[in-house]
Amino acid sequence: MTITDPAHVSVAKVLREQFQRPRPAADPHEELVRDVADYDRAFGLIDGALADELTDGEVA
């Protein structure tokens, strides 16, 4: 015996329909911009003296 929740069936149907519809492509004119300091923090390079050493105290 299989028991099926009607709410689950309706949500699954909607999700299948959404999956079948292609999404619009990203706008090629929209640029993805990220602060370089994010990468410095991610790699542990921004830590007081080390950060000053890397930038020579200058900000771009």
Gaussian input, Z-matrix of N, CA and C with variables (Angstrom, degrees):
# hf/3-21g

backbone

0 1
 N
 C     1     B1
 C     2     B2     1     A1
 N     3     B3     2     A2     1     D1
 C     4     B4     3     A3     2     D2
 C     5     B5     4     A4     3     D3
 N     6     B6     5     A5     4     D4
 C     7     B7     6     A6     5     D5
 C     8     B8     7     A7     6     D6
 N     9     B9     8     A8     7     D7
 C    10    B10     9     A9     8     D8
 C    11    B11    10    A10     9     D9
 N    12    B12    11    A11    10    D10
 C    13    B13    12    A12    11    D11
 C    14    B14    13    A13    12    D12
 N    15    B15    14    A14    13    D13
 C    16    B16    15    A15    14    D14
 C    17    B17    16    A16    15    D15
 N    18    B18    17    A17    16    D16
 C    19    B19    18    A18    17    D17
 C    20    B20    19    A19    18    D18
 N    21    B21    20    A20    19    D19
 C    22    B22    21    A21    20    D20
 C    23    B23    22    A22    21    D21
 N    24    B24    23    A23    22    D22
 C    25    B25    24    A24    23    D23
 C    26    B26    25    A25    24    D24
 N    27    B27    26    A26    25    D25
 C    28    B28    27    A27    26    D26
 C    29    B29    28    A28    27    D27
 N    30    B30    29    A29    28    D28
 C    31    B31    30    A30    29    D29
 C    32    B32    31    A31    30    D30
 N    33    B33    32    A32    31    D31
 C    34    B34    33    A33    32    D32
 C    35    B35    34    A34    33    D33
 N    36    B36    35    A35    34    D34
 C    37    B37    36    A36    35    D35
 C    38    B38    37    A37    36    D36
 N    39    B39    38    A38    37    D37
 C    40    B40    39    A39    38    D38
 C    41    B41    40    A40    39    D39
 N    42    B42    41    A41    40    D40
 C    43    B43    42    A42    41    D41
 C    44    B44    43    A43    42    D42
 N    45    B45    44    A44    43    D43
 C    46    B46    45    A45    44    D44
 C    47    B47    46    A46    45    D45
 N    48    B48    47    A47    46    D46
 C    49    B49    48    A48    47    D47
 C    50    B50    49    A49    48    D48
 N    51    B51    50    A50    49    D49
 C    52    B52    51    A51    50    D50
 C    53    B53    52    A52    51    D51
 N    54    B54    53    A53    52    D52
 C    55    B55    54    A54    53    D53
 C    56    B56    55    A55    54    D54
 N    57    B57    56    A56    55    D55
 C    58    B58    57    A57    56    D56
 C    59    B59    58    A58    57    D57
 N    60    B60    59    A59    58    D58
 C    61    B61    60    A60    59    D59
 C    62    B62    61    A61    60    D60
 N    63    B63    62    A62    61    D61
 C    64    B64    63    A63    62    D62
 C    65    B65    64    A64    63    D63
 N    66    B66    65    A65    64    D64
 C    67    B67    66    A66    65    D65
 C    68    B68    67    A67    66    D66
 N    69    B69    68    A68    67    D67
 C    70    B70    69    A69    68    D68
 C    71    B71    70    A70    69    D69
 N    72    B72    71    A71    70    D70
 C    73    B73    72    A72    71    D71
 C    74    B74    73    A73    72    D72
 N    75    B75    74    A74    73    D73
 C    76    B76    75    A75    74    D74
 C    77    B77    76    A76    75    D75
 N    78    B78    77    A77    76    D76
 C    79    B79    78    A78    77    D77
 C    80    B80    79    A79    78    D78
 N    81    B81    80    A80    79    D79
 C    82    B82    81    A81    80    D80
 C    83    B83    82    A82    81    D81
 N    84    B84    83    A83    82    D82
 C    85    B85    84    A84    83    D83
 C    86    B86    85    A85    84    D84
 N    87    B87    86    A86    85    D85
 C    88    B88    87    A87    86    D86
 C    89    B89    88    A88    87    D87
 N    90    B90    89    A89    88    D88
 C    91    B91    90    A90    89    D89
 C    92    B92    91    A91    90    D90
 N    93    B93    92    A92    91    D91
 C    94    B94    93    A93    92    D92
 C    95    B95    94    A94    93    D93
 N    96    B96    95    A95    94    D94
 C    97    B97    96    A96    95    D95
 C    98    B98    97    A97    96    D96
 N    99    B99    98    A98    97    D97
 C   100   B100    99    A99    98    D98
 C   101   B101   100   A100    99    D99
 N   102   B102   101   A101   100   D100
 C   103   B103   102   A102   101   D101
 C   104   B104   103   A103   102   D102
 N   105   B105   104   A104   103   D103
 C   106   B106   105   A105   104   D104
 C   107   B107   106   A106   105   D105
 N   108   B108   107   A107   106   D106
 C   109   B109   108   A108   107   D107
 C   110   B110   109   A109   108   D108
 N   111   B111   110   A110   109   D109
 C   112   B112   111   A111   110   D110
 C   113   B113   112   A112   111   D111
 N   114   B114   113   A113   112   D112
 C   115   B115   114   A114   113   D113
 C   116   B116   115   A115   114   D114
 N   117   B117   116   A116   115   D115
 C   118   B118   117   A117   116   D116
 C   119   B119   118   A118   117   D117
 N   120   B120   119   A119   118   D118
 C   121   B121   120   A120   119   D119
 C   122   B122   121   A121   120   D120
 N   123   B123   122   A122   121   D121
 C   124   B124   123   A123   122   D122
 C   125   B125   124   A124   123   D123
 N   126   B126   125   A125   124   D124
 C   127   B127   126   A126   125   D125
 C   128   B128   127   A127   126   D126
 N   129   B129   128   A128   127   D127
 C   130   B130   129   A129   128   D128
 C   131   B131   130   A130   129   D129
 N   132   B132   131   A131   130   D130
 C   133   B133   132   A132   131   D131
 C   134   B134   133   A133   132   D132
 N   135   B135   134   A134   133   D133
 C   136   B136   135   A135   134   D134
 C   137   B137   136   A136   135   D135
 N   138   B138   137   A137   136   D136
 C   139   B139   138   A138   137   D137
 C   140   B140   139   A139   138   D138
 N   141   B141   140   A140   139   D139
 C   142   B142   141   A141   140   D140
 C   143   B143   142   A142   141   D141
 N   144   B144   143   A143   142   D142
 C   145   B145   144   A144   143   D143
 C   146   B146   145   A145   144   D144
 N   147   B147   146   A146   145   D145
 C   148   B148   147   A147   146   D146
 C   149   B149   148   A148   147   D147
 N   150   B150   149   A149   148   D148
 C   151   B151   150   A150   149   D149
 C   152   B152   151   A151   150   D150
 N   153   B153   152   A152   151   D151
 C   154   B154   153   A153   152   D152
 C   155   B155   154   A154   153   D153
 N   156   B156   155   A155   154   D154
 C   157   B157   156   A156   155   D155
 C   158   B158   157   A157   156   D156
 N   159   B159   158   A158   157   D157
 C   160   B160   159   A159   158   D158
 C   161   B161   160   A160   159   D159
 N   162   B162   161   A161   160   D160
 C   163   B163   162   A162   161   D161
 C   164   B164   163   A163   162   D162
 N   165   B165   164   A164   163   D163
 C   166   B166   165   A165   164   D164
 C   167   B167   166   A166   165   D165
 N   168   B168   167   A167   166   D166
 C   169   B169   168   A168   167   D167
 C   170   B170   169   A169   168   D168
 N   171   B171   170   A170   169   D169
 C   172   B172   171   A171   170   D170
 C   173   B173   172   A172   171   D171
 N   174   B174   173   A173   172   D172
 C   175   B175   174   A174   173   D173
 C   176   B176   175   A175   174   D174
 N   177   B177   176   A176   175   D175
 C   178   B178   177   A177   176   D176
 C   179   B179   178   A178   177   D177

   B1=1.4326
   B2=1.5380
   B3=1.3100
   B4=1.4567
   B5=1.5211
   B6=1.3152
   B7=1.4628
   B8=1.5322
   B9=1.3403
   B10=1.4566
   B11=1.5155
   B12=1.3164
   B13=1.4617
   B14=1.5260
   B15=1.3362
   B16=1.4639
   B17=1.5322
   B18=1.3258
   B19=1.4646
   B20=1.5210
   B21=1.3247
   B22=1.4615
   B23=1.5319
   B24=1.2999
   B25=1.4702
   B26=1.5252
   B27=1.3313
   B28=1.4622
   B29=1.5295
   B30=1.3242
   B31=1.4674
   B32=1.5273
   B33=1.3101
   B34=1.4672
   B35=1.5259
   B36=1.3196
   B37=1.4646
   B38=1.5239
   B39=1.3273
   B40=1.4645
   B41=1.5323
   B42=1.3232
   B43=1.4603
   B44=1.5307
   B45=1.3230
   B46=1.4728
   B47=1.5256
   B48=1.3440
   B49=1.4647
   B50=1.5312
   B51=1.3324
   B52=1.4611
   B53=1.5269
   B54=1.3168
   B55=1.4523
   B56=1.5309
   B57=1.3204
   B58=1.4612
   B59=1.5298
   B60=1.3426
   B61=1.4633
   B62=1.5221
   B63=1.3151
   B64=1.4731
   B65=1.5261
   B66=1.3169
   B67=1.4642
   B68=1.5146
   B69=1.3189
   B70=1.4674
   B71=1.5336
   B72=1.3115
   B73=1.4613
   B74=1.5261
   B75=1.3010
   B76=1.4641
   B77=1.5238
   B78=1.3167
   B79=1.4535
   B80=1.5266
   B81=1.3395
   B82=1.4673
   B83=1.5269
   B84=1.3237
   B85=1.4593
   B86=1.5301
   B87=1.3317
   B88=1.4615
   B89=1.5232
   B90=1.3149
   B91=1.4546
   B92=1.5241
   B93=1.3095
   B94=1.4501
   B95=1.5185
   B96=1.3036
   B97=1.4553
   B98=1.5209
   B99=1.3187
   B100=1.4543
   B101=1.5167
   B102=1.2997
   B103=1.4575
   B104=1.5262
   B105=1.3280
   B106=1.4581
   B107=1.5260
   B108=1.3204
   B109=1.4600
   B110=1.5269
   B111=1.3325
   B112=1.4696
   B113=1.5264
   B114=1.3273
   B115=1.4557
   B116=1.5216
   B117=1.3306
   B118=1.4615
   B119=1.5275
   B120=1.3387
   B121=1.4661
   B122=1.5264
   B123=1.3182
   B124=1.4590
   B125=1.5275
   B126=1.3333
   B127=1.4543
   B128=1.5222
   B129=1.3403
   B130=1.4482
   B131=1.5109
   B132=1.3274
   B133=1.4546
   B134=1.5138
   B135=1.3310
   B136=1.4579
   B137=1.5181
   B138=1.3219
   B139=1.4562
   B140=1.5128
   B141=1.3039
   B142=1.4521
   B143=1.5165
   B144=1.3229
   B145=1.4688
   B146=1.5186
   B147=1.3064
   B148=1.4574
   B149=1.5212
   B150=1.3193
   B151=1.4649
   B152=1.5297
   B153=1.3459
   B154=1.4710
   B155=1.5273
   B156=1.3169
   B157=1.4636
   B158=1.5300
   B159=1.3259
   B160=1.4582
   B161=1.5319
   B162=1.3281
   B163=1.4620
   B164=1.5206
   B165=1.3069
   B166=1.4591
   B167=1.5283
   B168=1.3458
   B169=1.4605
   B170=1.5152
   B171=1.3254
   B172=1.4755
   B173=1.5221
   B174=1.3049
   B175=1.4484
   B176=1.5050
   B177=1.3182
   B178=1.4611
   B179=1.5104
   A1=108.32
   A2=116.62
   A3=122.94
   A4=108.78
   A5=115.28
   A6=120.38
   A7=106.65
   A8=115.92
   A9=120.78
   A10=109.91
   A11=115.82
   A12=122.06
   A13=108.01
   A14=118.94
   A15=121.29
   A16=113.11
   A17=118.15
   A18=120.64
   A19=109.97
   A20=116.49
   A21=120.78
   A22=110.49
   A23=116.73
   A24=121.21
   A25=110.31
   A26=117.76
   A27=119.69
   A28=111.25
   A29=117.85
   A30=120.17
   A31=110.10
   A32=117.79
   A33=121.45
   A34=110.69
   A35=117.45
   A36=120.98
   A37=110.61
   A38=116.79
   A39=121.02
   A40=109.81
   A41=117.51
   A42=120.96
   A43=111.79
   A44=117.52
   A45=120.41
   A46=110.84
   A47=116.77
   A48=120.44
   A49=110.74
   A50=117.57
   A51=121.00
   A52=110.78
   A53=116.70
   A54=121.05
   A55=111.02
   A56=116.79
   A57=121.06
   A58=112.58
   A59=117.85
   A60=121.32
   A61=110.27
   A62=117.58
   A63=118.34
   A64=110.87
   A65=115.57
   A66=121.10
   A67=108.89
   A68=116.93
   A69=118.68
   A70=110.07
   A71=115.59
   A72=120.76
   A73=109.57
   A74=114.95
   A75=119.96
   A76=109.10
   A77=115.70
   A78=121.89
   A79=108.85
   A80=118.63
   A81=120.06
   A82=112.74
   A83=117.52
   A84=120.93
   A85=111.94
   A86=115.39
   A87=119.80
   A88=108.90
   A89=116.26
   A90=120.35
   A91=110.47
   A92=115.36
   A93=120.68
   A94=106.67
   A95=116.26
   A96=120.84
   A97=108.42
   A98=115.88
   A99=120.69
   A100=109.25
   A101=116.34
   A102=122.11
   A103=108.86
   A104=117.24
   A105=121.87
   A106=110.49
   A107=118.04
   A108=121.67
   A109=111.50
   A110=117.47
   A111=120.15
   A112=110.52
   A113=117.01
   A114=120.84
   A115=110.80
   A116=116.41
   A117=119.92
   A118=110.41
   A119=115.84
   A120=119.49
   A121=110.87
   A122=117.25
   A123=121.16
   A124=111.59
   A125=116.58
   A126=120.53
   A127=111.98
   A128=116.82
   A129=120.79
   A130=114.18
   A131=117.32
   A132=120.46
   A133=113.50
   A134=116.88
   A135=119.66
   A136=107.47
   A137=114.18
   A138=121.35
   A139=108.58
   A140=118.40
   A141=121.81
   A142=113.33
   A143=117.58
   A144=122.84
   A145=111.49
   A146=116.92
   A147=119.47
   A148=110.08
   A149=117.89
   A150=121.31
   A151=110.02
   A152=117.44
   A153=120.44
   A154=111.20
   A155=115.27
   A156=120.19
   A157=110.65
   A158=116.21
   A159=120.62
   A160=112.01
   A161=116.45
   A162=119.39
   A163=112.72
   A164=119.42
   A165=123.79
   A166=111.13
   A167=115.71
   A168=120.27
   A169=113.56
   A170=118.05
   A171=121.32
   A172=109.61
   A173=114.93
   A174=121.36
   A175=107.77
   A176=116.51
   A177=120.50
   A178=110.94
   D1=137.06
   D2=177.23
   D3=-115.34
   D4=129.20
   D5=178.16
   D6=-110.84
   D7=126.86
   D8=-177.66
   D9=-122.08
   D10=130.45
   D11=176.95
   D12=-80.28
   D13=121.32
   D14=-179.21
   D15=-57.69
   D16=-35.09
   D17=178.66
   D18=-64.37
   D19=-40.09
   D20=178.80
   D21=-64.13
   D22=-41.34
   D23=-179.77
   D24=-62.62
   D25=-43.79
   D26=-177.91
   D27=-69.53
   D28=-39.29
   D29=177.83
   D30=-66.48
   D31=-41.41
   D32=178.93
   D33=-62.08
   D34=-37.41
   D35=178.29
   D36=-63.93
   D37=-45.87
   D38=179.60
   D39=-61.59
   D40=-45.08
   D41=-179.49
   D42=-63.00
   D43=-39.11
   D44=176.87
   D45=-63.90
   D46=-41.84
   D47=179.36
   D48=-64.55
   D49=-42.53
   D50=178.62
   D51=-63.38
   D52=-38.35
   D53=-179.30
   D54=-64.88
   D55=-33.72
   D56=-177.56
   D57=-77.16
   D58=-22.03
   D59=179.76
   D60=-83.95
   D61=122.86
   D62=178.45
   D63=-68.94
   D64=144.90
   D65=177.10
   D66=-85.86
   D67=150.76
   D68=177.08
   D69=-64.53
   D70=145.38
   D71=178.68
   D72=-66.91
   D73=153.14
   D74=178.15
   D75=-64.83
   D76=146.97
   D77=178.64
   D78=-66.96
   D79=118.37
   D80=-177.83
   D81=-67.29
   D82=-16.19
   D83=-179.94
   D84=-87.15
   D85=-11.10
   D86=179.19
   D87=-84.79
   D88=120.50
   D89=-177.80
   D90=-93.74
   D91=142.53
   D92=172.61
   D93=-93.57
   D94=122.07
   D95=-176.01
   D96=-122.53
   D97=133.25
   D98=177.72
   D99=-134.14
   D100=139.01
   D101=178.26
   D102=-67.76
   D103=130.03
   D104=-179.17
   D105=-60.77
   D106=-29.09
   D107=178.44
   D108=-61.10
   D109=-27.45
   D110=176.19
   D111=-59.43
   D112=-41.17
   D113=179.37
   D114=-70.33
   D115=-38.47
   D116=177.56
   D117=-60.08
   D118=-43.99
   D119=178.36
   D120=-65.68
   D121=-40.73
   D122=-178.45
   D123=-61.92
   D124=-35.22
   D125=-178.79
   D126=-95.07
   D127=7.66
   D128=176.26
   D129=71.93
   D130=24.20
   D131=-178.32
   D132=-85.94
   D133=-20.22
   D134=179.53
   D135=-94.76
   D136=102.99
   D137=-179.17
   D138=-152.86
   D139=71.23
   D140=177.15
   D141=63.17
   D142=-108.01
   D143=-174.60
   D144=-62.68
   D145=-37.88
   D146=-179.14
   D147=-63.31
   D148=-40.02
   D149=178.74
   D150=-64.05
   D151=-42.44
   D152=178.66
   D153=-63.65
   D154=-38.52
   D155=-179.62
   D156=-64.60
   D157=-38.08
   D158=-178.03
   D159=-70.96
   D160=-35.73
   D161=-173.91
   D162=-102.69
   D163=-5.03
   D164=-175.57
   D165=54.86
   D166=26.46
   D167=178.62
   D168=77.29
   D169=0.61
   D170=-178.94
   D171=-95.70
   D172=149.22
   D173=176.55
   D174=-118.40
   D175=129.55
   D176=-178.13
   D177=-77.77

